[in-house]
């Protein structure tokens, strides 16, 4: 049973990485897309994360970790998607900082996310 749960957690992260690739995050240029674009891609992949509900949470990162059981890789992909979207800059920064605090607190230094905070 534990293996099944771990596979399901990893599946969400893999789907988020697939959305990130479709949005162009792993190309040389910084992509331009909207939150609506992210929602559309997530619907196509039948990924049941409600972006609006997540972003409405007081602590969206802790919600993803505790309620959705998102893996660290999935969390990085989610934050990167949000960071490069048209979301309000203050909300992007808050999500990024929460993710960095969470990952750094676990001893999991994210070069990808720290590079965003250095921009």
C-alpha positions in Angstrom: 0.0 0.0 0.0 2.8 2.4 0.8 4.4 1.9 -2.6 1.0 2.8 -4.2 0.8 6.0 -2.2 4.4 7.0 -3.1 3.7 6.3 -6.8 0.6 8.5 -6.7 2.5 11.3 -5.1 5.2 11.1 -7.7 2.6 11.0 -10.5 1.3 14.4 -9.5 4.9 15.8 -9.6 5.5 14.2 -13.0 2.3 15.7 -14.4 3.4 19.2 -13.1 6.7 18.7 -14.8 4.9 17.8 -18.0 2.8 21.0 -17.7 6.0 23.0 -17.1 7.6 21.6 -20.2 4.5 22.4 -22.3 4.7 25.9 -21.0 8.3 26.2 -22.1 10.0 26.4 -18.7 12.9 24.2 -19.8 13.8 26.3 -22.9 16.4 29.0 -23.0 13.9 31.9 -23.1 11.7 32.8 -20.2 8.2 31.8 -21.3 5.1 34.1 -21.3 1.9 32.5 -20.2 -1.1 33.1 -18.0 -2.6 31.3 -15.0 -5.4 30.4 -17.4 -2.9 28.7 -19.7 -1.7 26.6 -16.7 -5.3 25.7 -15.7 -6.0 24.6 -19.3 -2.9 22.4 -19.5 -3.7 20.8 -16.1 -7.3 20.1 -17.3 -5.9 18.4 -20.4 -3.8 16.2 -18.2 -6.7 15.6 -15.8 -4.6 16.9 -12.9 -7.0 17.7 -10.2 -5.2 20.6 -8.5 -7.4 23.7 -8.2 -4.9 26.6 -8.8 -7.3 29.3 -7.5 -8.1 27.3 -4.3 -4.4 26.7 -3.7 -3.4 30.3 -4.2 -6.3 31.4 -2.0 -4.8 29.4 0.9 -2.9 31.4 3.6 0.1 29.0 3.1 -0.2 27.4 -0.3 3.0 25.5 -0.1 2.1 23.8 3.2 -1.3 23.0 1.7 0.3 21.3 -1.3 2.7 19.4 1.0 0.2 18.4 3.7 -3.1 18.0 1.9 -2.0 17.1 -1.7 1.2 15.2 -0.5 3.2 16.9 -3.3 6.8 15.7 -3.6 9.7 18.2 -3.5 10.2 17.9 -7.3 6.5 18.5 -7.9 6.6 21.5 -5.5 9.5 23.0 -7.4 7.7 22.5 -10.7 4.5 24.1 -9.3 6.4 27.1 -7.9 8.3 27.6 -11.2 5.0 27.5 -13.2 3.5 30.1 -10.9 6.6 32.3 -10.8 6.7 32.6 -14.6 3.0 33.3 -15.0 1.1 36.5 -15.0 0.2 36.2 -11.4 0.6 39.3 -9.2 4.3 39.8 -8.3 3.7 40.0 -4.6 1.8 36.7 -4.6 4.6 35.1 -6.7 7.2 36.3 -4.3 5.2 35.0 -1.3 4.8 31.5 -2.9 8.5 31.4 -3.8 9.6 32.5 -0.4 7.3 30.0 1.4 8.7 27.2 -0.9 12.3 28.2 -0.2 11.7 28.3 3.6 10.0 24.9 3.5 12.7 23.2 1.3 15.6 24.8 3.1 14.1 23.9 6.4 14.1 20.2 5.3 17.8 20.5 4.2 16.8 20.3 0.5 18.4 23.2 -1.2 16.7 24.0 -4.5 19.1 25.5 -7.0 16.2 26.1 -9.4 14.1 28.1 -6.9 17.0 29.9 -5.4 18.0 31.1 -8.9 14.5 32.6 -9.2 14.9 34.5 -6.0 18.2 36.0 -7.1 16.6 37.6 -10.2 
